[in-house]
Amino acid sequence: MFHSGEIYAIILALLFAVAAGLVGSFALMKRMLLASDVISHVALPGLGLAFLFHFNPLLGGSATLLVGTLLIWQLQKQTGLATEAMIGVVFAGSVAIGAVLTPKEDLVEALFGRFQDLSLVAFLVGAAAVLLIILVIFRFRDELILGLFAPELAAATGMKLERLNLYFLLAFSLSVLVGLRFLGALLAGSLIIIPATTSRRLTNNLSHFLVVSCLASVVAVGSGFAVTRYMLPQISPGPVIVIISAALFILSLLKKPAPA
């Protein structure tokens, strides 16, 4: 039987899957999917400090994620270089610092995550973060699309594209932060990358694209928890979730890709 702490953790993981599907869909359209994998590594220095000084790893991860996101945004504004380039610069430094700071005995958990029961307060905080991500995506959905496909028109209408990019980067980083608990810094970005890519193989309709991406993410998370609970209890759910997500992508290859 599931107890309350375990139920809270599973529900939050499924909610995170929905948020990851939405964020990943827009990240794919903005051609910054790989940024999710890189941004998750920006949390490593904070995780390392948290393990080193014995405080909540998510607090440490959130601090460095926020600083890294703002740094990426500012560097992009100041240099005019692509977001991917700025993320790469911050990524390299973050991985090196994180590797130095994280105690060896905690490195596996920092990289791959660990399933933990949640208190009601932790669940409510995590659920609020997920709902905020979903609200931001739907609130700025039209602006994101316009800024992506018609940036000149968006600028002509007075849209603040730099501010819009910041909002998306923050939602992006917040989704990675929620995923750190289950997937760790190494895999948290995977649930943003793979389901969106799977969905794009199956449809080019925007609404369908968002729905299928979320469904693929939820199926991977739900199946991963089921497999590790009933079949492989000695294994952390994170790697299994990513393997199932990758298997869904491989299955999507059997279908003729949707036209661009």
NURO-163805 format. One record per residue (C-alpha): x, y, z. Coordinates in steps of 0.001 Angstrom, whole numbers, plus 524288, in hexadecimal, padded with zeros to 5 digits. Example, Ala and Ser with C-alpha at 12.3 -4.5 7.8 and 13.67 -1.06 7.14 Angstrom:
# NURO-163805
@x 8300C | y 7EE6C | z 81E78
@x 83566 | y 7FBDC | z 81BE4
END
This chain:
# NURO-163805
@x 80000 | y 80000 | z 80000
@x 8045E | y 80DC6 | z 7FD47
@x 805BF | y 816EC | z 808D6
@x 80334 | y 8257C | z 8085E
@x 8114B | y 829DF | z 8066C
@x 812F9 | y 820A1 | z 7FAF8
@x 8060F | y 824D0 | z 7F4F3
@x 80A15 | y 8331A | z 7F5DE
@x 816FB | y 83016 | z 7EF0F
@x 81089 | y 8288E | z 7E3F4
@x 8061E | y 832F6 | z 7E1B1
@x 8106C | y 83DA0 | z 7E169
@x 81890 | y 835C3 | z 7D7CD
@x 80CCC | y 83457 | z 7CED0
@x 809EB | y 842DE | z 7CFCE
@x 81817 | y 845A5 | z 7CC8B
@x 81697 | y 83CEA | z 7C0A0
@x 80B8F | y 8458E | z 7BB97
@x 8139E | y 851E4 | z 7BDB9
@x 81F87 | y 84BB1 | z 7B744
@x 81768 | y 847FF | z 7AB70
@x 8128F | y 855EA | z 7A9B9
@x 81FBE | y 85C57 | z 7ABE3
@x 82672 | y 8527F | z 7A316
@x 81CE2 | y 85526 | z 7980B
@x 8201B | y 8639D | z 797C7
@x 82E89 | y 860E7 | z 79A00
@x 82E90 | y 85843 | z 78DF0
@x 827F7 | y 862D6 | z 785D8
@x 831EE | y 86CB1 | z 78AE0
@x 83CCA | y 8630B | z 7874A
@x 84204 | y 862D3 | z 79522
@x 83E74 | y 85500 | z 7995B
@x 84C6C | y 85197 | z 79CC0
@x 84C78 | y 85D63 | z 7A5BB
@x 843ED | y 855B4 | z 7AF33
@x 84E9D | y 84B96 | z 7B0CE
@x 858AC | y 85643 | z 7B2C0
@x 8508C | y 85E8D | z 7BC0A
@x 84E3D | y 852CA | z 7C4D2
@x 85CF0 | y 8520B | z 7C6AE
@x 85D15 | y 86027 | z 7CB54
@x 856CD | y 85AFA | z 7D7D0
@x 862C1 | y 8529D | z 7DAD3
@x 86A70 | y 85CE5 | z 7E289
@x 85E92 | y 85F83 | z 7EB2E
@x 85C2C | y 85105 | z 7ED1B
@x 86A73 | y 84F31 | z 7F083
@x 86A15 | y 85A03 | z 7FAB2
@x 85D86 | y 85476 | z 8006A
@x 86360 | y 846E6 | z 80203
@x 87007 | y 84CAD | z 80731
@x 86980 | y 85510 | z 8119B
@x 85DBD | y 84C27 | z 81411
@x 85231 | y 85489 | z 8101C
@x 846FA | y 85211 | z 806A8
@x 84CC3 | y 84EED | z 7F93D
@x 8415C | y 8555D | z 7F247
@x 84463 | y 8624B | z 7F8E7
@x 85259 | y 861BC | z 7F41E
@x 84E3A | y 85D70 | z 7E68C
@x 843EE | y 86818 | z 7E57C
@x 84DBE | y 8729D | z 7E95A
@x 857AA | y 86F1C | z 7DEE9
@x 84D12 | y 86CA4 | z 7D4C7
@x 8479E | y 87A3A | z 7D709
@x 85506 | y 8809A | z 7D693
@x 858B0 | y 878B5 | z 7CA7E
@x 84C0A | y 87C0B | z 7C372
@x 84D73 | y 88A92 | z 7C616
@x 85BC6 | y 889ED | z 7C212
@x 85840 | y 88349 | z 7B543
@x 84DCF | y 88D8C | z 7B297
@x 856E9 | y 898D9 | z 7B595
@x 86212 | y 8933C | z 7AD97
@x 858D8 | y 8913F | z 7A233
@x 85468 | y 89F6E | z 7A319
@x 8620E | y 8A506 | z 7A484
@x 8691F | y 89CD8 | z 79A55
@x 85E54 | y 89A4C | z 79092
@x 8627D | y 88C1E | z 78F8C
@x 85893 | y 88121 | z 78EC1
@x 85294 | y 87BB4 | z 79B23
@x 858EB | y 86E88 | z 7986F
@x 86670 | y 874A1 | z 7986C
@x 86429 | y 87B94 | z 7A53B
@x 85E91 | y 86F4D | z 7AB62
@x 86AB2 | y 867EF | z 7A6F2
@x 873B4 | y 87199 | z 7ADA2
@x 86C39 | y 870F4 | z 7BA81
@x 86AF9 | y 8622A | z 7B94B
@x 8799D | y 85FBE | z 7B86D
@x 87C8C | y 86784 | z 7C49B
@x 87117 | y 861AF | z 7CC20
@x 874E5 | y 85395 | z 7C98F
@x 882E9 | y 85611 | z 7CDB4
@x 87EF2 | y 85D1A | z 7DA36
@x 87493 | y 852F2 | z 7DD58
@x 87E18 | y 847B3 | z 7DBA6
@x 887A7 | y 84E3A | z 7E4FF
@x 87D74 | y 85178 | z 7EF64
@x 8751D | y 84517 | z 7EFA1
@x 879DF | y 83AA3 | z 7F931
@x 87CBC | y 82DDB | z 7F236
@x 872D3 | y 8264B | z 7FA3C
@x 867FA | y 82F9C | z 7F5F7
@x 86BF0 | y 830FD | z 7E7C3
@x 86320 | y 82610 | z 7E2BC
@x 8571E | y 82BFD | z 7E945
@x 85A90 | y 8397B | z 7E435
@x 85BF9 | y 83466 | z 7D656
@x 850E9 | y 82A68 | z 7D5A5
@x 84758 | y 82E56 | z 7E05D
@x 840DF | y 825C0 | z 7EA7E
@x 832B0 | y 822A2 | z 7ED62
@x 82EE0 | y 82879 | z 7FA6E
@x 82207 | y 829A2 | z 80197
@x 81CB2 | y 83769 | z 80245
@x 81685 | y 83EAE | z 80D65
@x 809C6 | y 845BB | z 80ABB
@x 810D3 | y 852D1 | z 80B1A
@x 81B37 | y 84E5B | z 80164
@x 81097 | y 848FE | z 7F88A
@x 808DA | y 855AE | z 7F8E7
@x 81507 | y 85DC1 | z 7F5EA
@x 81887 | y 854DD | z 7EA8B
@x 80A8F | y 854C0 | z 7E568
@x 80A1B | y 8639A | z 7E61E
@x 816BA | y 86446 | z 7DE32
@x 81124 | y 85B29 | z 7D3D7
@x 80477 | y 862E1 | z 7D2FE
@x 80C5A | y 86F63 | z 7D182
@x 813D4 | y 8696E | z 7C61F
@x 80733 | y 8653E | z 7BF74
@x 800F5 | y 87289 | z 7C1AF
@x 80CC7 | y 879B5 | z 7BC16
@x 80CDA | y 87129 | z 7AFEA
@x 7FE61 | y 87306 | z 7AD44
@x 7FE6D | y 88162 | z 7B112
@x 8095F | y 88466 | z 7A764
@x 80646 | y 879D9 | z 79D79
@x 80231 | y 88321 | z 7928C
@x 80D6F | y 88C78 | z 79547
@x 81739 | y 88153 | z 79519
@x 81213 | y 87C98 | z 7880F
@x 811EE | y 88A39 | z 78228
@x 81F92 | y 88D37 | z 78741
@x 82469 | y 88058 | z 781CD
@x 81EC2 | y 880DC | z 7741B
@x 81D58 | y 88F7D | z 771E8
@x 826F4 | y 896C7 | z 77AB7
@x 8265F | y 8A32F | z 77265
@x 81795 | y 8A3A5 | z 77372
@x 8186C | y 8A0F0 | z 78209
@x 821FA | y 8AC35 | z 783CB
@x 8196D | y 8B520 | z 77B81
@x 80DCE | y 8B275 | z 7845B
@x 815AB | y 8B6C1 | z 7902D
@x 81845 | y 8A92E | z 79589
@x 823EC | y 8A8AA | z 79EC4
@x 82B0E | y 89D02 | z 79905
@x 83641 | y 89D8E | z 7A2CC
@x 82CC7 | y 89D1F | z 7AE2B
@x 82538 | y 89224 | z 7A7A4
@x 831CB | y 88A58 | z 7A621
@x 83499 | y 88C60 | z 7B491
@x 8271E | y 88773 | z 7B875
@x 828EF | y 87B57 | z 7B032
@x 8369E | y 878DB | z 7B55D
@x 8318B | y 879F4 | z 7C358
@x 82657 | y 87080 | z 7C098
@x 8303A | y 867B1 | z 7B9E0
@x 83951 | y 867EA | z 7C5A1
@x 82E26 | y 8660D | z 7CF42
@x 829D8 | y 859BF | z 7C81C
@x 837C3 | y 8549B | z 7C8D7
@x 83818 | y 857C2 | z 7D759
@x 82BD0 | y 84FE0 | z 7DA17
@x 8318B | y 84484 | z 7D26D
@x 83E3D | y 84493 | z 7DA2E
@x 837B5 | y 83D7E | z 7E57C
@x 8346C | y 831B3 | z 7DD11
@x 83E3F | y 831D8 | z 7D1FE
@x 84A46 | y 838F3 | z 7D71A
@x 85285 | y 842FC | z 7CFF6
@x 856A5 | y 83984 | z 7C550
@x 8491A | y 834E5 | z 7C148
@x 83FCA | y 84004 | z 7C4F6
@x 840B9 | y 845E0 | z 7B761
@x 83DC1 | y 838EF | z 7B0CD
@x 82F37 | y 839C0 | z 7B3A7
@x 82EFA | y 846E3 | z 7ACDF
@x 836B6 | y 8423F | z 7A114
@x 8317F | y 834BB | z 79DB5
@x 8228D | y 835A0 | z 79EB8
@x 82249 | y 84233 | z 796C1
@x 82AAA | y 83BCA | z 78C4F
@x 821BF | y 82FE2 | z 78C5D
@x 815D0 | y 83889 | z 78AE0
@x 81BCD | y 84007 | z 77F8C
@x 81DA7 | y 83329 | z 77871
@x 80F1C | y 83096 | z 7798F
@x 80883 | y 83D97 | z 77699
@x 80A94 | y 84B5C | z 771A3
@x 7FDE0 | y 850CA | z 77718
@x 8017D | y 859C8 | z 7826C
@x 7F68C | y 855C3 | z 78BA4
@x 7F8BA | y 84759 | z 788D3
@x 80753 | y 8496F | z 78A42
@x 805AC | y 84ECF | z 79810
@x 7FC32 | y 84410 | z 79C1A
@x 8043F | y 838C3 | z 796A9
@x 810A1 | y 83E2F | z 79CC3
@x 80A1C | y 83EAE | z 7AA18
@x 80457 | y 83118 | z 7A874
@x 8116B | y 82B32 | z 7A481
@x 817AE | y 8316F | z 7B06F
@x 80CFA | y 82CC8 | z 7B9BB
@x 80D62 | y 81EEE | z 7B436
@x 81C2B | y 81E51 | z 7B606
@x 81B79 | y 82323 | z 7C416
@x 80FF2 | y 81A97 | z 7C7EC
@x 815CD | y 80E7E | z 7C1A5
@x 82316 | y 81141 | z 7C7A5
@x 81D7C | y 811D1 | z 7D551
@x 8157E | y 8056F | z 7D2F3
@x 8213B | y 7FDD8 | z 7CDE4
@x 82A15 | y 801C3 | z 7D92B
@x 81FB5 | y 7FF20 | z 7E362
@x 81AF4 | y 7F1E4 | z 7DEB6
@x 82605 | y 7EC5D | z 7D689
@x 832EA | y 7F319 | z 7D999
@x 831BB | y 7F8CB | z 7E751
@x 84082 | y 7F970 | z 7E8E1
@x 841A8 | y 8037E | z 7DDD5
@x 83ECF | y 811F9 | z 7DEA9
@x 83354 | y 8162F | z 7D602
@x 83B01 | y 820E2 | z 7CEF9
@x 842E4 | y 818B3 | z 7C561
@x 83745 | y 80FA5 | z 7C2DB
@x 82E81 | y 81B52 | z 7BFB8
@x 83859 | y 82050 | z 7B5D6
@x 839FF | y 812C6 | z 7AFC0
@x 82B3D | y 8117B | z 7AE00
@x 82A90 | y 81F1F | z 7A853
@x 83547 | y 81B98 | z 79EA5
@x 82E01 | y 80EFE | z 79B43
@x 821D9 | y 816EB | z 79815
@x 829FE | y 81F44 | z 78EF0
@x 82F4B | y 81320 | z 78837
@x 82153 | y 80E55 | z 78655
@x 81DD2 | y 81B78 | z 78067
@x 82805 | y 818E8 | z 775E0
@x 81F07 | y 80E65 | z 7706B
@x 815C8 | y 81914 | z 76BFE
@x 818AA | y 821B6 | z 76071
@x 81CC4 | y 82ED8 | z 765F8
@x 812DC | y 839E7 | z 765DB
@x 815B4 | y 843D1 | z 75B0B
@x 81C6F | y 8504E | z 75F73
END
